[in-house]
Amino acid sequence: MSRKNRVAILFGGRSAEHEVSVLSAKNIIEAIDKEKYEPVLIGIDKKGCWYLTDSSQLPDSPTLGSLRPTQVPLALRLGEKDRQLINLASNQPIESIDVVFPVLHGPFGEDGTVQGLLKLADIPFVGCDVLASGIGMDKEVSKRLLRDAGIAVVDFVVFTRREQDKIDFNAIEKQLGAPVFVKPCNMGSSVAISKVHCQEELEEAVKLAFQYDNKIMVEEYIDGREIECSVLGNDEPIVSVPGEILPQHEFYSYQAKYMDESGAILVVPAKLEDDIVKKLQDLALKTFKTLCCEGMARVDFFLKKDGKAIVSEINTIPGFTKISMYPRLWEASGIPYTQLIDRLICLAIERFERDRQLKVDAQLMNEKSS
């Protein structure tokens, strides 16, 4: 009997989305095909420490707190293919990992930092590579690239911390209208997003956003339906059916997403005409490719009454909680949760095997050309 592939589920992390990451990991662990894969749970606490853990350490909701550290702290050793992870308590290696499934939402996980570490360690990992992860996390950079590719995006202005005292509501209203949304440029799950109608609200929103990033974005308000598509694949990605979010709060906030079970109605698949579905799927695919994505991503849109689709943002490690749109959209598209996880892992290994064919020895290249 062949050995099962050992899949490290990497979750938690130092970002404000720690609790969401833990919930996503819990669902992946429950759904993964245990006849084919041996899951290894690696939790990262809010200080950034890595621990070998088990499902009993995972809370059932974001209100129940974060990862509880265990007695098995881990360290990652670079350059040691069969001794990558070391048990710091015993100073002994644990059995080697075949592939890592990062379920780290937000900074220090979704932004290319962990992806770069895993590339240095020569370990396959699920999801986008370093470049696409960094681009996808930074809302300003991703919007500029999409705009240059001719893709409609939400109009915006960006401010750095040194410009904080110069942010004026009247000037913003002249450019973007009102109300507007204020958000950190590098954050997800609607953390620290505020809807702003006046100068007083703007000042409070700016203070909040700057607690999470050194660069913030002010976006125009779009009167449109909130539609999402999931994308899956490497060289030949495919797109799911679209889904629609009907927020029951003023907007789709962190509270509405994770704390309030009735915070939003998710319509899967969205009730759309066939030509609109095709347009959204084509646009999701173009967005995915423009931002150099591989593996997976979720593309979020605003669909205006005139049929114009505007890209809101891309998420390179979308949520995998029980109510998350990424797996629900694939379920509605004919790929159930367990099969989706399998395909994501296979895509990670496929990319790893493809990339390892690239030459890294410049001296050998020079010898062959002489």
C-alpha positions in Angstrom: 0.0 0.0 0.0 1.5 3.3 -1.0 2.0 6.0 1.6 -0.6 8.8 1.8 0.5 12.3 0.8 1.1 14.3 4.0 -0.7 17.6 3.7 0.2 20.3 6.2 -2.8 22.6 6.8 -1.2 25.9 7.8 -3.6 28.2 9.6 -4.0 31.0 12.2 -1.4 33.6 11.7 -0.6 37.1 12.9 -3.3 39.0 11.0 -6.6 40.4 12.1 -8.2 37.5 10.2 -6.7 34.9 12.5 -10.1 33.6 13.7 -11.5 33.3 10.2 -8.4 31.3 9.2 -8.9 28.9 12.1 -12.6 28.3 11.0 -11.5 27.8 7.4 -8.9 25.2 8.4 -11.4 23.4 10.6 -13.7 22.9 7.5 -10.8 21.8 5.3 -9.7 19.2 7.8 -13.2 17.8 8.1 -13.6 17.6 4.3 -10.2 16.4 3.1 -10.1 12.8 1.7 -8.4 10.9 4.5 -8.2 7.8 2.4 -5.8 9.7 0.1 -4.2 12.3 2.3 -2.8 12.4 5.9 -3.5 15.9 7.2 -0.9 17.5 9.5 -2.2 20.5 11.4 0.2 23.4 11.9 -1.2 26.4 13.7 0.4 29.8 13.9 -0.5 31.8 17.0 -0.9 35.6 17.0 2.8 36.0 18.0 3.9 34.1 14.9 4.9 30.9 16.6 4.3 27.6 14.8 2.8 24.6 16.6 2.0 21.0 15.7 -1.6 20.8 16.8 -4.9 18.8 16.3 -8.5 19.4 15.6 -9.4 19.6 19.3 -7.5 22.9 19.5 -9.8 24.5 17.0 -12.8 26.6 18.2 -16.1 26.3 16.4 -16.7 30.1 15.8 -14.7 33.3 15.6 -16.3 34.5 18.9 -14.6 31.6 20.8 -11.0 33.0 20.5 -7.9 32.0 18.6 -5.6 29.0 18.3 -4.6 27.5 21.6 -0.8 26.8 21.7 0.3 23.3 22.2 3.4 21.7 23.7 4.9 20.9 20.3 6.4 24.1 18.9 7.9 23.8 15.4 10.6 25.4 13.3 11.0 25.2 9.6 14.6 24.3 8.4 15.6 25.4 4.9 17.6 23.2 2.6 16.8 19.9 4.4 14.3 18.1 2.1 13.5 15.3 4.5 14.0 17.2 7.7 12.0 20.4 7.1 10.0 20.6 10.3 11.7 20.3 13.6 10.0 19.7 16.9 11.6 22.3 19.1 10.6 20.5 22.3 12.6 17.4 21.4 14.9 18.9 18.7 13.9 16.1 16.4 12.4 16.3 12.9 8.9 15.3 12.3 8.0 13.1 9.2 8.4 15.1 6.0 5.6 17.1 4.5 4.6 16.5 0.8 2.5 19.7 0.3 1.3 22.7 2.3 -2.2 24.1 2.2 -2.0 27.6 3.5 -5.3 28.8 4.9 -3.8 32.1 6.2 -6.1 35.1 5.4 -4.6 38.6 5.3 -1.1 39.9 6.0 1.7 37.4 7.0 0.0 34.6 5.0 -2.0 35.7 2.0 0.4 38.4 0.9 3.3 36.3 -0.4 5.3 36.1 2.8 4.5 32.5 3.6 4.6 31.6 -0.1 8.1 32.9 -0.3 9.2 30.9 2.8 7.7 27.7 1.3 9.5 28.3 -2.0 12.8 28.7 -0.1 12.0 25.5 1.7 11.3 23.7 -1.7 7.8 22.6 -0.5 4.8 22.6 -2.9 1.9 24.7 -1.7 -1.7 25.3 -2.6 -2.7 28.6 -4.2 -1.1 31.5 -5.8 2.7 32.0 -6.0 4.6 34.9 -4.4 4.0 37.6 -7.0 0.3 37.0 -7.4 -0.2 36.8 -3.6 1.5 40.1 -3.0 -0.4 41.8 -5.9 -3.7 40.3 -4.8 -3.3 41.5 -1.2 -2.5 45.1 -2.2 -5.7 46.6 -3.4 -4.0 49.7 -4.9 -1.5 47.6 -7.0 -4.1 45.1 -8.2 -6.5 47.9 -9.2 -3.8 49.7 -11.1 -2.8 46.6 -13.0 -6.4 45.7 -13.8 -7.1 49.2 -15.0 -4.0 49.1 -17.3 -5.4 45.9 -18.8 -8.7 47.6 -19.7 -10.7 46.0 -16.8 -13.2 48.3 -15.1 -12.4 48.8 -11.4 -14.0 50.8 -8.6 -12.6 54.4 -8.7 -10.3 55.2 -5.8 -7.8 57.4 -4.1 -4.9 56.3 -1.9 -3.3 58.0 1.1 -0.2 57.1 3.1 0.2 57.7 6.8 2.1 60.9 6.3 -0.9 62.3 4.4 -3.3 61.5 7.2 -3.9 65.1 8.3 -4.6 66.2 4.7 -7.5 63.9 4.0 -10.6 66.1 3.3 -14.1 64.9 2.8 -15.1 67.7 0.5 -12.2 67.1 -1.8 -12.9 63.3 -1.9 -16.6 64.0 -2.5 -15.8 66.1 -5.6 -13.7 63.3 -7.0 -15.6 60.1 -5.9 -19.1 61.4 -4.8 -20.6 60.3 -1.5 -20.9 58.1 0.4 -17.5 56.4 0.1 -15.8 53.4 1.6 -12.5 53.7 3.6 -10.4 50.6 4.0 -6.8 49.4 4.6 -5.0 48.6 1.3 -3.7 45.3 2.7 -6.4 43.5 4.5 -9.3 41.2 3.8 -12.6 39.9 5.3 -13.9 43.5 5.4 -11.7 44.2 8.5 -11.6 47.9 9.3 -13.9 49.0 6.4 -16.1 51.9 7.0 -18.9 53.6 5.0 -18.5 57.3 5.2 -21.0 60.1 4.6 -19.3 63.2 6.2 -16.0 64.6 7.5 -16.6 63.4 11.1 -17.1 59.9 9.9 -14.2 60.1 7.6 -11.8 61.1 10.4 -12.9 58.1 12.5 -12.7 55.7 9.5 -9.2 56.9 8.6 -8.0 56.4 12.2 -9.4 52.9 12.1 -7.9 51.9 8.8 -4.5 53.2 9.7 -4.5 50.9 12.7 -4.2 48.0 10.2 -2.0 49.4 7.3 0.3 52.2 6.5 -1.6 52.9 3.3 -5.4 53.3 3.0 -7.9 53.5 0.1 -11.0 55.5 -0.3 -13.4 54.0 -2.8 -16.4 55.3 -4.6 -19.8 53.8 -3.6 -21.2 51.6 -6.4 -24.9 51.1 -6.6 -25.0 47.6 -7.9 -25.4 43.9 -7.1 -22.5 42.1 -5.3 -21.5 39.1 -7.5 -18.6 36.7 -6.9 -17.0 34.0 -9.1 -14.5 31.3 -8.1 -11.5 30.5 -10.3 -9.6 27.2 -10.2 -6.5 26.1 -12.2 -3.0 26.8 -13.3 -2.3 27.0 -17.0 -5.9 26.3 -18.0 -8.1 27.8 -15.2 -11.9 27.3 -15.1 -14.6 29.6 -13.6 -17.5 28.6 -11.4 -21.1 29.8 -11.7 -21.6 33.3 -10.2 -23.1 33.8 -6.8 -24.7 36.9 -5.3 -24.4 38.4 -1.8 -27.5 40.2 -0.4 -26.2 42.0 2.7 -28.7 42.4 5.5 -26.5 45.1 7.2 -25.6 48.5 5.6 -22.8 46.7 3.8 -21.1 43.3 3.8 -19.0 43.9 6.9 -16.9 41.5 9.0 -19.8 41.4 11.5 -22.2 40.4 8.6 -19.8 37.8 7.3 -18.8 35.9 10.4 -20.6 37.1 13.5 -24.2 37.3 12.4 -25.7 34.1 10.9 -28.4 36.3 9.2 -25.9 39.0 8.2 -26.2 38.2 4.5 -28.2 36.0 2.1 -26.1 34.1 -0.3 -27.8 33.2 -3.6 -26.0 30.4 -5.4 -26.1 30.4 -8.3 -27.0 34.0 -8.8 -30.1 34.8 -10.8 -28.6 36.2 -14.0 -29.2 36.1 -17.7 -26.9 33.7 -19.6 -25.1 36.4 -21.4 -24.3 38.2 -18.1 -23.1 35.0 -16.6 -20.7 34.5 -19.6 -19.5 38.1 -19.3 -18.7 37.7 -15.6 -17.0 34.4 -16.1 -14.8 35.8 -18.9 -14.0 38.9 -16.8 -13.1 36.7 -13.8 -10.8 34.7 -16.0 -9.1 37.8 -17.4 -8.7 39.2 -13.9 -7.1 36.0 -12.7 -4.6 35.9 -15.6 -3.8 39.6 -15.5 -2.8 39.3 -11.8 -0.6 36.2 -12.6 -2.7 34.0 -10.4 -2.6 30.2 -10.2 -4.3 27.6 -8.1 -7.3 29.5 -6.8 -8.8 32.9 -6.3 -12.2 34.5 -5.9 -13.1 37.5 -8.0 -15.7 40.0 -6.6 -17.8 42.3 -8.8 -20.3 45.0 -8.7 -23.0 44.5 -11.4 -24.7 47.8 -12.2 -28.3 48.2 -13.4 -27.1 48.9 -17.0 -25.3 45.5 -17.1 -21.8 47.0 -16.6 -19.5 44.7 -14.4 -16.9 46.4 -12.2 -14.2 44.4 -10.4 -14.2 45.1 -6.7 -11.2 42.9 -5.7 -9.6 39.5 -5.9 -9.0 37.1 -3.0 -6.1 34.7 -3.5 -6.9 32.7 -0.3 -10.6 32.9 -0.1 -12.5 31.7 2.9 -13.3 28.0 3.4 -15.8 28.3 6.3 -19.2 26.6 6.1 -20.7 29.8 4.6 -17.8 30.9 2.4 -18.6 31.5 -1.3 -15.5 29.9 -2.8 -16.4 26.2 -2.0 -20.2 26.9 -2.3 -19.8 28.2 -5.8 -17.8 25.1 -6.9 -20.3 22.9 -5.2 -23.0 24.5 -7.4 -20.7 24.1 -10.4 -20.4 20.3 -9.9 -17.2 20.1 -7.8 -18.0 19.1 -4.2 -15.9 20.2 -1.2 -13.7 17.1 -0.9 -13.0 16.9 -4.6 -12.2 20.7 -4.6 -9.6 20.2 -2.0 -8.1 17.3 -3.9 -7.9 19.3 -7.1 -6.2 22.2 -5.3 -3.6 19.9 -3.8 -3.0 18.3 -7.2 -2.6 21.7 -8.8 0.0 22.6 -6.2 2.0 19.5 -7.0 1.6 20.0 -10.7 3.0 23.5 -10.5 5.9 22.4 -8.3 6.9 19.7 -10.7 6.6 22.1 -13.6 8.7 24.8 -12.0 11.4 22.3 -10.8 12.2 21.7 -14.5 13.5 25.3 -14.8 17.3 25.5 -14.7 19.0 27.4 -11.9 22.7 26.8 -12.8 23.9 29.7 -14.9 27.4 28.2 -15.2 26.0 25.0 -16.8 24.1 27.3 -19.3 27.2 29.1 -20.2 29.2 25.9 -20.7 26.5 24.5 -23.1 26.4 27.7 -25.1 30.2 27.9 -25.5 
